[in-house]
Amino acid sequence: DAEALVGTSVPSEMEAVLSQKRLILEYAKNQLRPQNLGGPYSKHLELWMAPGDSEMDAVQNKVSFIKVDGSTKDLSEGFSVSDVGYNPEIYVGDEIKDGGLRVLRDEEGVPVKAA
């Protein structure tokens, strides 16, 4: 709802992700899967964005991802972080030890395996 915004512009999906990028990466390497994403691997982490509500399509190789490049310096003048949020995935059971969902994409974010 544009009337409920704190900022002066409606955030794009990319702006929402860029504004939370540091939090997402820190959560991934320290909480979500430190055994896979922490330590020496953490310097090379990248953030990729899939279309909203596409987890099943991602697993079935039906959607490509968009690489999230940039930082908070790239946010528009009217952007307010109060207009977006981050709801992290929380692993339970075997996911804690084994990690959760994994998909394979090429350097352009396109599925390596056809749907």
C-alpha positions as CSV (number, residue, x, y, z in Angstrom):
1,D,0.0,0.0,0.0
2,A,1.7,3.2,-1.2
3,E,0.0,5.3,1.4
4,A,1.6,3.3,4.2
5,L,5.1,3.9,3.0
6,V,7.7,5.6,5.1
7,G,9.9,6.4,2.1
8,T,8.8,8.5,-0.8
9,S,9.0,5.7,-3.4
10,V,7.7,2.1,-3.6
11,P,10.8,-0.2,-3.2
12,S,11.6,-2.5,-6.1
13,E,12.4,-6.1,-5.4
14,M,16.1,-5.4,-6.1
15,E,16.1,-2.5,-3.7
16,A,14.4,-4.7,-1.0
17,V,17.1,-7.4,-1.4
18,L,20.0,-4.9,-1.7
19,S,18.9,-3.2,1.6
20,Q,19.0,-6.5,3.4
21,K,22.0,-8.0,1.6
22,R,24.5,-7.8,4.4
23,L,22.0,-9.3,6.9
24,I,21.1,-12.1,4.5
25,L,24.8,-13.0,3.9
26,E,25.7,-12.8,7.6
27,Y,22.7,-15.0,8.6
28,A,23.6,-17.5,5.9
29,K,27.2,-18.0,7.0
30,N,26.7,-17.7,10.8
31,Q,23.3,-19.3,11.4
32,L,21.7,-21.0,8.4
33,R,24.6,-23.2,7.1
34,P,27.8,-22.3,8.8
35,Q,29.3,-25.7,7.9
36,N,28.8,-24.9,4.1
37,L,28.9,-21.1,4.0
38,G,31.1,-20.0,6.8
39,G,34.9,-19.8,7.3
40,P,37.0,-19.6,4.2
41,Y,33.9,-19.9,1.9
42,S,32.3,-16.7,3.3
43,K,34.5,-14.3,1.3
44,H,33.1,-15.6,-2.0
45,L,29.4,-15.7,-1.2
46,E,27.0,-14.3,-3.8
47,L,23.4,-13.4,-3.5
48,W,20.9,-14.4,-6.2
49,M,17.3,-13.5,-6.4
50,A,14.5,-15.8,-7.7
51,P,10.9,-14.6,-8.5
52,G,8.6,-14.4,-5.6
53,D,6.9,-17.6,-4.5
54,S,8.9,-19.8,-6.9
55,E,10.6,-22.3,-4.6
56,M,9.0,-25.3,-6.4
57,D,9.7,-23.8,-9.8
58,A,13.3,-23.3,-8.8
59,V,13.6,-26.9,-7.7
60,Q,12.1,-28.0,-11.0
61,N,14.5,-25.8,-13.0
62,K,11.7,-23.7,-14.4
63,V,13.0,-20.3,-13.4
64,S,16.3,-18.4,-13.6
65,F,17.9,-16.3,-10.9
66,I,19.1,-12.7,-11.0
67,K,22.4,-11.9,-9.4
68,V,22.2,-9.2,-6.7
69,D,25.1,-6.8,-7.3
70,G,25.6,-3.6,-5.5
71,S,25.1,-2.3,-2.0
72,T,23.0,0.2,0.0
73,K,24.8,3.0,-2.0
74,D,22.7,1.9,-5.0
75,L,19.3,2.5,-3.3
76,S,17.1,5.3,-4.7
77,E,16.8,8.6,-2.9
78,G,13.2,7.9,-1.7
79,F,14.0,4.4,-0.4
80,S,13.3,3.6,3.3
81,V,14.4,0.3,4.8
82,S,11.3,0.6,7.0
83,D,9.3,-0.3,4.0
84,V,10.9,-3.8,3.6
85,G,11.8,-6.7,5.8
86,Y,13.6,-10.0,6.0
87,N,12.0,-13.2,7.1
88,P,14.8,-15.8,7.2
89,E,14.4,-19.5,6.6
90,I,14.9,-21.5,9.8
91,Y,16.1,-25.1,9.5
92,V,14.9,-27.9,11.8
93,G,15.7,-31.6,12.2
94,D,18.1,-33.0,9.6
95,E,18.2,-29.7,7.7
96,I,20.4,-28.3,10.6
97,K,23.1,-30.9,9.9
98,D,22.6,-31.5,6.2
99,G,21.5,-28.1,5.0
100,G,18.3,-27.4,3.1
101,L,17.3,-26.8,-0.5
102,R,20.1,-26.6,-3.1
103,V,19.8,-25.8,-6.8
104,L,22.4,-25.5,-9.5
105,R,22.6,-22.6,-11.9
106,D,25.2,-21.4,-14.4
107,E,27.0,-18.0,-14.2
108,E,24.0,-16.3,-15.7
109,G,21.5,-17.8,-13.2
110,V,20.0,-20.2,-15.7
111,P,19.2,-23.8,-14.7
112,V,22.0,-26.1,-15.7
113,K,19.5,-28.9,-16.1
114,A,16.5,-28.5,-18.3
115,A,13.0,-28.6,-16.7
